[in-house]
Amino acid sequence: MIVISTPYITLGQLLKMTDWISSGGQAKIAVKTLKIKVNGEKEDRRGRKLYPNDVIEIEGKSYTIGQ
């Protein structure tokens, strides 16, 4: 579980928090090359807002947003 203290985070921020990328600038490329699903639907927008209880799957690894 990824615990956040704000109402939401972006997909780009999640990629950085989970060490899929090392800088925010890499998010643009990462969302196009990694297999990412948010709540079961394919996602390729780095600015996608992620809220508590959202389930994100990146290359088969699952993360849940919590507060």
N, C-alpha and C positions, 0 to 999 in steps of 0.2 A: 504494500500500500504506500502511495505517495501522499504524505500529509501536507496540506497547504494551509496558509494562514490568511489568504486573500479569497475573495469570492470565486475566482477562477484563475487558471494559468493558461498559457498558450501551448500548442503542441510543440513549438520550437523550444520553449522553456522546459518542457518535460523531457525532450530529447537531450538537452544539456544536463538536467538534473540526474538522469539515468545513465549518463556517460556514453550515449550513442554518438554524441558529437562533443567536441571540446570548445567550440565557440559558436556564438549565435549566427555568424555568417555562414556556417556550414549547414544550417537548417534548410535553406532553400534547396540545396542539392539532396540532402538526406531524405526529405519528404517525397522526392521524385524517385529515389532509388530503393528505399527501404519499403518493405511490405507493411503498411500501417493500416489498422482498422480502429475506428472509434465506435463503440457500442455496436460492433458487428458490421459496420459499413466502411468501405475503403475511404481513406482520407489522404489528401496530398496538399493540404493548405497548412503552412507552418503557423499561421495566425489563428487557427481553429481554437476556439475557447473551450477549455475542459473544466467541467464543474464537478463538485463532489458526487460520488457514485458512478461517474463515467468509467467505463472499462476500455482501456487502450491496449491493443495487441501490436507489438512491434516484432517482426520476424519470428512470430510464434511465442514470444515472451509476453506475459500479461501483466498489466499494471492497473490498479484501481485508485482513483482519486478520493481522498478522504480529508476530513477537517478535524 
